[in-house]
Amino acid sequence: MKLKLITYNISPAYDELNVRWQSNDNKISGLGFISKGEDKRIGLLKCPLCHNENYALNVMDGLCSWCGFNANKHENHVTNI
Ligand SMILES: [Zn+2]
């Protein structure tokens, strides 16, 4: 399944970019954020593939504890919205 990465700001009060994923059938799922560090890694809170909430210790790695989805290695990153 191909997923597009969507970034958006929840509010001007936050300078952190939030992240969701959109599948080919236009369903939007998952939840994450782009860290403020220079490496711009994606933190994964809720997985767009298995829809489980991530285990806290794996959030900053962007790695789903349940199915292994890696938010930082996805090939189809498209930034929009
Ligand atoms: Zn998962």
PDB file of the backbone (N, CA, C, O) and the ligand in Angstrom, with CONECT records:
HET     ZN  A 101       1
ATOM      1  N   MET A   1       0.842  -1.192   0.000  1.00  0.00           N
ATOM      2  CA  MET A   1       0.000   0.000   0.000  1.00  0.00           C
ATOM      3  C   MET A   1       0.879   1.244   0.000  1.00  0.00           C
ATOM      4  O   MET A   1       1.814   1.358   0.793  1.00  0.00           O
ATOM      5  N   LYS A   2       0.569   2.170  -0.894  1.00  0.00           N
ATOM      6  CA  LYS A   2       1.320   3.420  -0.927  1.00  0.00           C
ATOM      7  C   LYS A   2       0.631   4.461  -0.055  1.00  0.00           C
ATOM      8  O   LYS A   2      -0.593   4.589  -0.045  1.00  0.00           O
ATOM      9  N   LEU A   3       1.443   5.183   0.660  1.00  0.00           N
ATOM     10  CA  LEU A   3       0.917   6.212   1.555  1.00  0.00           C
ATOM     11  C   LEU A   3       1.586   7.531   1.249  1.00  0.00           C
ATOM     12  O   LEU A   3       2.801   7.601   1.064  1.00  0.00           O
ATOM     13  N   LYS A   4       0.780   8.576   1.199  1.00  0.00           N
ATOM     14  CA  LYS A   4       1.328   9.927   1.082  1.00  0.00           C
ATOM     15  C   LYS A   4       1.448  10.527   2.455  1.00  0.00           C
ATOM     16  O   LYS A   4       0.578  10.349   3.308  1.00  0.00           O
ATOM     17  N   LEU A   5       2.515  11.226   2.659  1.00  0.00           N
ATOM     18  CA  LEU A   5       2.701  11.936   3.920  1.00  0.00           C
ATOM     19  C   LEU A   5       2.064  13.317   3.807  1.00  0.00           C
ATOM     20  O   LEU A   5       2.304  14.049   2.847  1.00  0.00           O
ATOM     21  N   ILE A   6       1.265  13.655   4.781  1.00  0.00           N
ATOM     22  CA  ILE A   6       0.603  14.962   4.811  1.00  0.00           C
ATOM     23  C   ILE A   6       1.079  15.691   6.054  1.00  0.00           C
ATOM     24  O   ILE A   6       1.022  15.146   7.156  1.00  0.00           O
ATOM     25  N   THR A   7       1.543  16.909   5.886  1.00  0.00           N
ATOM     26  CA  THR A   7       1.954  17.692   7.053  1.00  0.00           C
ATOM     27  C   THR A   7       1.033  18.891   7.202  1.00  0.00           C
ATOM     28  O   THR A   7       0.524  19.416   6.212  1.00  0.00           O
ATOM     29  N   TYR A   8       0.828  19.307   8.394  1.00  0.00           N
ATOM     30  CA  TYR A   8      -0.052  20.445   8.639  1.00  0.00           C
ATOM     31  C   TYR A   8       0.245  21.017  10.017  1.00  0.00           C
ATOM     32  O   TYR A   8       0.823  20.353  10.878  1.00  0.00           O
ATOM     33  N   ASN A   9      -0.160  22.249  10.197  1.00  0.00           N
ATOM     34  CA  ASN A   9      -0.057  22.881  11.510  1.00  0.00           C
ATOM     35  C   ASN A   9      -1.421  22.851  12.178  1.00  0.00           C
ATOM     36  O   ASN A   9      -2.404  23.307  11.595  1.00  0.00           O
ATOM     37  N   ILE A  10      -1.495  22.329  13.373  1.00  0.00           N
ATOM     38  CA  ILE A  10      -2.762  22.325  14.103  1.00  0.00           C
ATOM     39  C   ILE A  10      -3.192  23.758  14.381  1.00  0.00           C
ATOM     40  O   ILE A  10      -4.365  24.103  14.241  1.00  0.00           O
ATOM     41  N   SER A  11      -2.248  24.575  14.768  1.00  0.00           N
ATOM     42  CA  SER A  11      -2.576  25.938  15.167  1.00  0.00           C
ATOM     43  C   SER A  11      -1.323  26.783  15.041  1.00  0.00           C
ATOM     44  O   SER A  11      -0.216  26.277  15.225  1.00  0.00           O
ATOM     45  N   PRO A  12      -1.479  28.075  14.728  1.00  0.00           N
ATOM     46  CA  PRO A  12      -0.299  28.952  14.675  1.00  0.00           C
ATOM     47  C   PRO A  12       0.429  29.029  16.013  1.00  0.00           C
ATOM     48  O   PRO A  12       1.585  29.448  16.078  1.00  0.00           O
ATOM     49  N   ALA A  13      -0.251  28.623  17.068  1.00  0.00           N
ATOM     50  CA  ALA A  13       0.388  28.656  18.380  1.00  0.00           C
ATOM     51  C   ALA A  13       1.483  27.587  18.507  1.00  0.00           C
ATOM     52  O   ALA A  13       2.345  27.672  19.383  1.00  0.00           O
ATOM     53  N   TYR A  14       1.438  26.583  17.624  1.00  0.00           N
ATOM     54  CA  TYR A  14       2.452  25.526  17.650  1.00  0.00           C
ATOM     55  C   TYR A  14       3.349  25.673  16.443  1.00  0.00           C
ATOM     56  O   TYR A  14       2.851  25.859  15.333  1.00  0.00           O
ATOM     57  N   ASP A  15       4.636  25.599  16.618  1.00  0.00           N
ATOM     58  CA  ASP A  15       5.509  25.625  15.439  1.00  0.00           C
ATOM     59  C   ASP A  15       5.910  24.219  15.027  1.00  0.00           C
ATOM     60  O   ASP A  15       6.694  24.045  14.095  1.00  0.00           O
ATOM     61  N   GLU A  16       5.387  23.232  15.705  1.00  0.00           N
ATOM     62  CA  GLU A  16       5.668  21.852  15.347  1.00  0.00           C
ATOM     63  C   GLU A  16       4.736  21.431  14.212  1.00  0.00           C
ATOM     64  O   GLU A  16       3.550  21.761  14.224  1.00  0.00           O
ATOM     65  N   LEU A  17       5.275  20.702  13.233  1.00  0.00           N
ATOM     66  CA  LEU A  17       4.447  20.209  12.143  1.00  0.00           C
ATOM     67  C   LEU A  17       3.902  18.839  12.497  1.00  0.00           C
ATOM     68  O   LEU A  17       4.640  17.961  12.944  1.00  0.00           O
ATOM     69  N   ASN A  18       2.625  18.664  12.296  1.00  0.00           N
ATOM     70  CA  ASN A  18       2.020  17.365  12.539  1.00  0.00           C
ATOM     71  C   ASN A  18       1.919  16.597  11.230  1.00  0.00           C
ATOM     72  O   ASN A  18       1.955  17.179  10.146  1.00  0.00           O
ATOM     73  N   VAL A  19       1.793  15.300  11.348  1.00  0.00           N
ATOM     74  CA  VAL A  19       1.867  14.424  10.198  1.00  0.00           C
ATOM     75  C   VAL A  19       0.713  13.427  10.225  1.00  0.00           C
ATOM     76  O   VAL A  19       0.372  12.877  11.272  1.00  0.00           O
ATOM     77  N   ARG A  20       0.116  13.206   9.046  1.00  0.00           N
ATOM     78  CA  ARG A  20      -0.821  12.093   8.880  1.00  0.00           C
ATOM     79  C   ARG A  20      -0.482  11.432   7.551  1.00  0.00           C
ATOM     80  O   ARG A  20       0.356  11.931   6.800  1.00  0.00           O
ATOM     81  N   TRP A  21      -1.124  10.326   7.264  1.00  0.00           N
ATOM     82  CA  TRP A  21      -0.850   9.615   6.021  1.00  0.00           C
ATOM     83  C   TRP A  21      -2.141   9.394   5.259  1.00  0.00           C
ATOM     84  O   TRP A  21      -3.197   9.151   5.843  1.00  0.00           O
ATOM     85  N   GLN A  22      -2.032   9.485   3.919  1.00  0.00           N
ATOM     86  CA  GLN A  22      -3.200   9.290   3.066  1.00  0.00           C
ATOM     87  C   GLN A  22      -2.941   8.112   2.132  1.00  0.00           C
ATOM     88  O   GLN A  22      -1.917   8.062   1.451  1.00  0.00           O
ATOM     89  N   SER A  23      -3.871   7.172   2.107  1.00  0.00           N
ATOM     90  CA  SER A  23      -3.716   6.001   1.240  1.00  0.00           C
ATOM     91  C   SER A  23      -4.344   6.265  -0.122  1.00  0.00           C
ATOM     92  O   SER A  23      -4.972   7.303  -0.330  1.00  0.00           O
ATOM     93  N   ASN A  24      -4.177   5.327  -1.050  1.00  0.00           N
ATOM     94  CA  ASN A  24      -4.685   5.501  -2.417  1.00  0.00           C
ATOM     95  C   ASN A  24      -6.185   5.705  -2.471  1.00  0.00           C
ATOM     96  O   ASN A  24      -6.688   6.376  -3.372  1.00  0.00           O
ATOM     97  N   ASP A  25      -6.910   5.132  -1.512  1.00  0.00           N
ATOM     98  CA  ASP A  25      -8.365   5.316  -1.500  1.00  0.00           C
ATOM     99  C   ASP A  25      -8.764   6.557  -0.691  1.00  0.00           C
ATOM    100  O   ASP A  25      -9.913   6.695  -0.271  1.00  0.00           O
ATOM    101  N   ASN A  26      -7.797   7.452  -0.483  1.00  0.00           N
ATOM    102  CA  ASN A  26      -8.019   8.754   0.154  1.00  0.00           C
ATOM    103  C   ASN A  26      -8.354   8.691   1.639  1.00  0.00           C
ATOM    104  O   ASN A  26      -8.730   9.704   2.229  1.00  0.00           O
ATOM    105  N   LYS A  27      -8.226   7.523   2.247  1.00  0.00           N
ATOM    106  CA  LYS A  27      -8.416   7.467   3.690  1.00  0.00           C
ATOM    107  C   LYS A  27      -7.194   8.069   4.367  1.00  0.00           C
ATOM    108  O   LYS A  27      -6.056   7.830   3.965  1.00  0.00           O
ATOM    109  N   ILE A  28      -7.456   8.850   5.398  1.00  0.00           N
ATOM    110  CA  ILE A  28      -6.376   9.478   6.142  1.00  0.00           C
ATOM    111  C   ILE A  28      -6.265   8.787   7.493  1.00  0.00           C
ATOM    112  O   ILE A  28      -7.259   8.609   8.197  1.00  0.00           O
ATOM    113  N   SER A  29      -5.052   8.405   7.841  1.00  0.00           N
ATOM    114  CA  SER A  29      -4.872   7.663   9.086  1.00  0.00           C
ATOM    115  C   SER A  29      -3.494   7.961   9.656  1.00  0.00           C
ATOM    116  O   SER A  29      -2.683   8.671   9.061  1.00  0.00           O
ATOM    117  N   GLY A  30      -3.265   7.396  10.818  1.00  0.00           N
ATOM    118  CA  GLY A  30      -1.973   7.580  11.470  1.00  0.00           C
ATOM    119  C   GLY A  30      -1.854   8.973  12.059  1.00  0.00           C
ATOM    120  O   GLY A  30      -2.618   9.878  11.722  1.00  0.00           O
ATOM    121  N   LEU A  31      -0.903   9.124  12.922  1.00  0.00           N
ATOM    122  CA  LEU A  31      -0.648  10.427  13.525  1.00  0.00           C
ATOM    123  C   LEU A  31       0.800  10.480  13.983  1.00  0.00           C
ATOM    124  O   LEU A  31       1.320   9.552  14.602  1.00  0.00           O
ATOM    125  N   GLY A  32       1.432  11.600  13.657  1.00  0.00           N
ATOM    126  CA  GLY A  32       2.820  11.755  14.061  1.00  0.00           C
ATOM    127  C   GLY A  32       3.193  13.222  14.068  1.00  0.00           C
ATOM    128  O   GLY A  32       2.328  14.097  14.017  1.00  0.00           O
ATOM    129  N   PHE A  33       4.469  13.480  14.129  1.00  0.00           N
ATOM    130  CA  PHE A  33       4.951  14.856  14.133  1.00  0.00           C
ATOM    131  C   PHE A  33       6.386  14.866  13.635  1.00  0.00           C
ATOM    132  O   PHE A  33       7.093  13.861  13.699  1.00  0.00           O
ATOM    133  N   ILE A  34       6.799  16.026  13.137  1.00  0.00           N
ATOM    134  CA  ILE A  34       8.186  16.194  12.708  1.00  0.00           C
ATOM    135  C   ILE A  34       8.940  16.877  13.829  1.00  0.00           C
ATOM    136  O   ILE A  34       8.547  17.947  14.294  1.00  0.00           O
ATOM    137  N   SER A  35      10.008  16.265  14.254  1.00  0.00           N
ATOM    138  CA  SER A  35      10.752  16.813  15.389  1.00  0.00           C
ATOM    139  C   SER A  35      11.422  18.125  15.005  1.00  0.00           C
ATOM    140  O   SER A  35      11.701  18.373  13.832  1.00  0.00           O
ATOM    141  N   LYS A  36      11.670  18.944  15.988  1.00  0.00           N
ATOM    142  CA  LYS A  36      12.259  20.252  15.730  1.00  0.00           C
ATOM    143  C   LYS A  36      13.759  20.191  15.489  1.00  0.00           C
ATOM    144  O   LYS A  36      14.369  21.179  15.082  1.00  0.00           O
ATOM    145  N   GLY A  37      14.345  19.043  15.737  1.00  0.00           N
ATOM    146  CA  GLY A  37      15.791  18.899  15.557  1.00  0.00           C
ATOM    147  C   GLY A  37      16.195  19.053  14.100  1.00  0.00           C
ATOM    148  O   GLY A  37      15.339  19.035  13.216  1.00  0.00           O
ATOM    149  N   GLU A  38      17.465  19.203  13.843  1.00  0.00           N
ATOM    150  CA  GLU A  38      17.936  19.439  12.482  1.00  0.00           C
ATOM    151  C   GLU A  38      17.692  18.251  11.572  1.00  0.00           C
ATOM    152  O   GLU A  38      17.593  18.409  10.355  1.00  0.00           O
ATOM    153  N   ASP A  39      17.593  17.064  12.150  1.00  0.00           N
ATOM    154  CA  ASP A  39      17.421  15.888  11.294  1.00  0.00           C
ATOM    155  C   ASP A  39      15.974  15.699  10.839  1.00  0.00           C
ATOM    156  O   ASP A  39      15.702  14.850   9.989  1.00  0.00           O
ATOM    157  N   LYS A  40      15.041  16.480  11.394  1.00  0.00           N
ATOM    158  CA  LYS A  40      13.638  16.448  10.963  1.00  0.00           C
ATOM    159  C   LYS A  40      13.052  15.038  10.967  1.00  0.00           C
ATOM    160  O   LYS A  40      12.303  14.677  10.059  1.00  0.00           O
ATOM    161  N   ARG A  41      13.376  14.263  11.948  1.00  0.00           N
ATOM    162  CA  ARG A  41      12.829  12.910  12.023  1.00  0.00           C
ATOM    163  C   ARG A  41      11.339  12.949  12.338  1.00  0.00           C
ATOM    164  O   ARG A  41      10.840  13.879  12.973  1.00  0.00           O
ATOM    165  N   ILE A  42      10.649  11.921  11.879  1.00  0.00           N
ATOM    166  CA  ILE A  42       9.222  11.826  12.136  1.00  0.00           C
ATOM    167  C   ILE A  42       8.993  10.955  13.371  1.00  0.00           C
ATOM    168  O   ILE A  42       9.458   9.818  13.440  1.00  0.00           O
ATOM    169  N   GLY A  43       8.268  11.509  14.342  1.00  0.00           N
ATOM    170  CA  GLY A  43       7.825  10.734  15.484  1.00  0.00           C
ATOM    171  C   GLY A  43       6.486  10.092  15.150  1.00  0.00           C
ATOM    172  O   GLY A  43       5.625  10.730  14.543  1.00  0.00           O
ATOM    173  N   LEU A  44       6.305   8.845  15.539  1.00  0.00           N
ATOM    174  CA  LEU A  44       5.079   8.116  15.185  1.00  0.00           C
ATOM    175  C   LEU A  44       4.248   7.839  16.435  1.00  0.00           C
ATOM    176  O   LEU A  44       4.653   7.077  17.312  1.00  0.00           O
ATOM    177  N   LEU A  45       3.078   8.474  16.498  1.00  0.00           N
ATOM    178  CA  LEU A  45       2.176   8.275  17.635  1.00  0.00           C
ATOM    179  C   LEU A  45       1.160   7.181  17.352  1.00  0.00           C
ATOM    180  O   LEU A  45       0.906   6.322  18.196  1.00  0.00           O
ATOM    181  N   LYS A  46       0.576   7.220  16.146  1.00  0.00           N
ATOM    182  CA  LYS A  46      -0.410   6.208  15.775  1.00  0.00           C
ATOM    183  C   LYS A  46      -0.081   5.720  14.376  1.00  0.00           C
ATOM    184  O   LYS A  46       0.141   6.525  13.471  1.00  0.00           O
ATOM    185  N   CYS A  47      -0.049   4.424  14.195  1.00  0.00           N
ATOM    186  CA  CYS A  47       0.437   3.829  12.951  1.00  0.00           C
ATOM    187  C   CYS A  47      -0.614   3.893  11.842  1.00  0.00           C
ATOM    188  O   CYS A  47      -1.774   3.553  12.075  1.00  0.00           O
ATOM    189  N   PRO A  48      -0.216   4.333  10.614  1.00  0.00           N
ATOM    190  CA  PRO A  48      -1.162   4.384   9.499  1.00  0.00           C
ATOM    191  C   PRO A  48      -1.443   3.009   8.886  1.00  0.00           C
ATOM    192  O   PRO A  48      -2.395   2.864   8.119  1.00  0.00           O
ATOM    193  N   LEU A  49      -0.643   2.013   9.206  1.00  0.00           N
ATOM    194  CA  LEU A  49      -0.867   0.677   8.631  1.00  0.00           C
ATOM    195  C   LEU A  49      -1.712  -0.203   9.532  1.00  0.00           C
ATOM    196  O   LEU A  49      -2.725  -0.747   9.091  1.00  0.00           O
ATOM    197  N   CYS A  50      -1.316  -0.351  10.781  1.00  0.00           N
ATOM    198  CA  CYS A  50      -2.056  -1.258  11.673  1.00  0.00           C
ATOM    199  C   CYS A  50      -2.997  -0.500  12.600  1.00  0.00           C
ATOM    200  O   CYS A  50      -3.781  -1.116  13.323  1.00  0.00           O
ATOM    201  N   HIS A  51      -2.931   0.821  12.590  1.00  0.00           N
ATOM    202  CA  HIS A  51      -3.846   1.693  13.337  1.00  0.00           C
ATOM    203  C   HIS A  51      -3.722   1.579  14.854  1.00  0.00           C
ATOM    204  O   HIS A  51      -4.599   2.037  15.586  1.00  0.00           O
ATOM    205  N   ASN A  52      -2.661   0.985  15.314  1.00  0.00           N
ATOM    206  CA  ASN A  52      -2.448   0.919  16.763  1.00  0.00           C
ATOM    207  C   ASN A  52      -1.685   2.140  17.246  1.00  0.00           C
ATOM    208  O   ASN A  52      -0.894   2.733  16.513  1.00  0.00           O
ATOM    209  N   GLU A  53      -1.940   2.499  18.489  1.00  0.00           N
ATOM    210  CA  GLU A  53      -1.132   3.544  19.103  1.00  0.00           C
ATOM    211  C   GLU A  53       0.246   2.975  19.387  1.00  0.00           C
ATOM    212  O   GLU A  53       0.391   1.837  19.833  1.00  0.00           O
ATOM    213  N   ASN A  54       1.243   3.785  19.122  1.00  0.00           N
ATOM    214  CA  ASN A  54       2.604   3.295  19.279  1.00  0.00           C
ATOM    215  C   ASN A  54       3.005   3.199  20.745  1.00  0.00           C
ATOM    216  O   ASN A  54       2.523   3.946  21.596  1.00  0.00           O
ATOM    217  N   TYR A  55       3.894   2.264  21.007  1.00  0.00           N
ATOM    218  CA  TYR A  55       4.491   2.124  22.325  1.00  0.00           C
ATOM    219  C   TYR A  55       5.413   3.326  22.542  1.00  0.00           C
ATOM    220  O   TYR A  55       6.219   3.664  21.675  1.00  0.00           O
ATOM    221  N   ALA A  56       5.288   3.959  23.688  1.00  0.00           N
ATOM    222  CA  ALA A  56       5.938   5.257  23.921  1.00  0.00           C
ATOM    223  C   ALA A  56       7.433   5.255  23.611  1.00  0.00           C
ATOM    224  O   ALA A  56       7.948   6.232  23.067  1.00  0.00           O
ATOM    225  N   LEU A  57       8.122   4.200  23.940  1.00  0.00           N
ATOM    226  CA  LEU A  57       9.574   4.193  23.750  1.00  0.00           C
ATOM    227  C   LEU A  57       9.974   4.173  22.276  1.00  0.00           C
ATOM    228  O   LEU A  57      11.121   4.476  21.949  1.00  0.00           O
ATOM    229  N   ASN A  58       9.052   3.824  21.386  1.00  0.00           N
ATOM    230  CA  ASN A  58       9.375   3.805  19.960  1.00  0.00           C
ATOM    231  C   ASN A  58       8.879   5.034  19.208  1.00  0.00           C
ATOM    232  O   ASN A  58       9.122   5.167  18.009  1.00  0.00           O
ATOM    233  N   VAL A  59       8.185   5.934  19.908  1.00  0.00           N
ATOM    234  CA  VAL A  59       7.619   7.112  19.240  1.00  0.00           C
ATOM    235  C   VAL A  59       8.709   7.930  18.556  1.00  0.00           C
ATOM    236  O   VAL A  59       8.577   8.271  17.381  1.00  0.00           O
ATOM    237  N   MET A  60       9.770   8.243  19.266  1.00  0.00           N
ATOM    238  CA  MET A  60      10.802   9.120  18.708  1.00  0.00           C
ATOM    239  C   MET A  60      11.600   8.461  17.584  1.00  0.00           C
ATOM    240  O   MET A  60      12.220   9.152  16.777  1.00  0.00           O
ATOM    241  N   ASP A  61      11.588   7.128  17.528  1.00  0.00           N
ATOM    242  CA  ASP A  61      12.258   6.433  16.431  1.00  0.00           C
ATOM    243  C   ASP A  61      11.383   6.364  15.189  1.00  0.00           C
ATOM    244  O   ASP A  61      11.866   6.012  14.113  1.00  0.00           O
ATOM    245  N   GLY A  62      10.105   6.696  15.322  1.00  0.00           N
ATOM    246  CA  GLY A  62       9.199   6.623  14.181  1.00  0.00           C
ATOM    247  C   GLY A  62       8.921   5.201  13.741  1.00  0.00           C
ATOM    248  O   GLY A  62       8.550   4.964  12.592  1.00  0.00           O
ATOM    249  N   LEU A  63       9.095   4.266  14.638  1.00  0.00           N
ATOM    250  CA  LEU A  63       8.968   2.850  14.321  1.00  0.00           C
ATOM    251  C   LEU A  63       7.764   2.269  15.053  1.00  0.00           C
ATOM    252  O   LEU A  63       7.654   2.386  16.274  1.00  0.00           O
ATOM    253  N   CYS A  64       6.859   1.640  14.300  1.00  0.00           N
ATOM    254  CA  CYS A  64       5.679   1.057  14.935  1.00  0.00           C
ATOM    255  C   CYS A  64       6.071  -0.191  15.724  1.00  0.00           C
ATOM    256  O   CYS A  64       6.721  -1.094  15.198  1.00  0.00           O
ATOM    257  N   SER A  65       5.670  -0.227  16.975  1.00  0.00           N
ATOM    258  CA  SER A  65       5.996  -1.355  17.846  1.00  0.00           C
ATOM    259  C   SER A  65       5.277  -2.623  17.429  1.00  0.00           C
ATOM    260  O   SER A  65       5.716  -3.723  17.763  1.00  0.00           O
ATOM    261  N   TRP A  66       4.176  -2.482  16.702  1.00  0.00           N
ATOM    262  CA  TRP A  66       3.304  -3.639  16.441  1.00  0.00           C
ATOM    263  C   TRP A  66       3.544  -4.243  15.077  1.00  0.00           C
ATOM    264  O   TRP A  66       3.586  -5.468  14.961  1.00  0.00           O
ATOM    265  N   CYS A  67       3.704  -3.434  14.030  1.00  0.00           N
ATOM    266  CA  CYS A  67       3.844  -4.014  12.680  1.00  0.00           C
ATOM    267  C   CYS A  67       5.174  -3.658  12.028  1.00  0.00           C
ATOM    268  O   CYS A  67       5.478  -4.173  10.952  1.00  0.00           O
ATOM    269  N   GLY A  68       5.975  -2.793  12.646  1.00  0.00           N
ATOM    270  CA  GLY A  68       7.290  -2.487  12.105  1.00  0.00           C
ATOM    271  C   GLY A  68       7.317  -1.350  11.100  1.00  0.00           C
ATOM    272  O   GLY A  68       8.381  -1.043  10.563  1.00  0.00           O
ATOM    273  N   PHE A  69       6.177  -0.710  10.825  1.00  0.00           N
ATOM    274  CA  PHE A  69       6.164   0.435   9.912  1.00  0.00           C
ATOM    275  C   PHE A  69       7.191   1.469  10.374  1.00  0.00           C
ATOM    276  O   PHE A  69       7.247   1.822  11.552  1.00  0.00           O
ATOM    277  N   ASN A  70       8.000   1.947   9.428  1.00  0.00           N
ATOM    278  CA  ASN A  70       9.035   2.925   9.750  1.00  0.00           C
ATOM    279  C   ASN A  70       8.690   4.253   9.076  1.00  0.00           C
ATOM    280  O   ASN A  70       8.785   4.384   7.856  1.00  0.00           O
ATOM    281  N   ALA A  71       8.291   5.225   9.879  1.00  0.00           N
ATOM    282  CA  ALA A  71       7.847   6.519   9.342  1.00  0.00           C
ATOM    283  C   ALA A  71       8.985   7.277   8.683  1.00  0.00           C
ATOM    284  O   ALA A  71       8.743   8.170   7.870  1.00  0.00           O
ATOM    285  N   ASN A  72      10.208   6.941   9.015  1.00  0.00           N
ATOM    286  CA  ASN A  72      11.347   7.666   8.461  1.00  0.00           C
ATOM    287  C   ASN A  72      11.966   6.990   7.247  1.00  0.00           C
ATOM    288  O   ASN A  72      12.925   7.510   6.677  1.00  0.00           O
ATOM    289  N   LYS A  73      11.440   5.851   6.844  1.00  0.00           N
ATOM    290  CA  LYS A  73      11.993   5.174   5.677  1.00  0.00           C
ATOM    291  C   LYS A  73      10.971   5.035   4.564  1.00  0.00           C
ATOM    292  O   LYS A  73      11.215   4.342   3.575  1.00  0.00           O
ATOM    293  N   HIS A  74       9.849   5.677   4.717  1.00  0.00           N
ATOM    294  CA  HIS A  74       8.831   5.514   3.688  1.00  0.00           C
ATOM    295  C   HIS A  74       9.242   6.224   2.411  1.00  0.00           C
ATOM    296  O   HIS A  74       9.777   7.332   2.448  1.00  0.00           O
ATOM    297  N   GLU A  75       8.988   5.577   1.277  1.00  0.00           N
ATOM    298  CA  GLU A  75       9.503   6.082   0.001  1.00  0.00           C
ATOM    299  C   GLU A  75       8.591   7.107  -0.649  1.00  0.00           C
ATOM    300  O   GLU A  75       9.017   7.847  -1.536  1.00  0.00           O
ATOM    301  N   ASN A  76       7.368   7.154  -0.223  1.00  0.00           N
ATOM    302  CA  ASN A  76       6.406   7.960  -0.961  1.00  0.00           C
ATOM    303  C   ASN A  76       6.017   9.223  -0.208  1.00  0.00           C
ATOM    304  O   ASN A  76       4.836   9.559  -0.112  1.00  0.00           O
ATOM    305  N   HIS A  77       6.995   9.906   0.316  1.00  0.00           N
ATOM    306  CA  HIS A  77       6.691  11.120   1.054  1.00  0.00           C
ATOM    307  C   HIS A  77       6.331  12.266   0.123  1.00  0.00           C
ATOM    308  O   HIS A  77       7.136  12.685  -0.709  1.00  0.00           O
ATOM    309  N   VAL A  78       5.144  12.753   0.272  1.00  0.00           N
ATOM    310  CA  VAL A  78       4.697  13.923  -0.489  1.00  0.00           C
ATOM    311  C   VAL A  78       4.218  14.942   0.523  1.00  0.00           C
ATOM    312  O   VAL A  78       3.339  14.648   1.334  1.00  0.00           O
ATOM    313  N   THR A  79       4.771  16.107   0.484  1.00  0.00           N
ATOM    314  CA  THR A  79       4.386  17.110   1.459  1.00  0.00           C
ATOM    315  C   THR A  79       3.398  18.077   0.819  1.00  0.00           C
ATOM    316  O   THR A  79       3.677  18.681  -0.216  1.00  0.00           O
ATOM    317  N   ASN A  80       2.264  18.207   1.441  1.00  0.00           N
ATOM    318  CA  ASN A  80       1.276  19.151   0.922  1.00  0.00           C
ATOM    319  C   ASN A  80       0.359  19.587   2.058  1.00  0.00           C
ATOM    320  O   ASN A  80       0.632  19.286   3.220  1.00  0.00           O
ATOM    321  N   ILE A  81      -0.706  20.281   1.744  1.00  0.00           N
ATOM    322  CA  ILE A  81      -1.723  20.804   2.668  1.00  0.00           C
ATOM    323  C   ILE A  81      -1.142  21.825   3.650  1.00  0.00           C
ATOM    324  O   ILE A  81      -1.868  22.356   4.490  1.00  0.00           O
TER     325      ILE A  81
HETATM  326 ZN    ZN A 101       1.812  -0.491  12.838  1.00  0.00          ZN2+
END
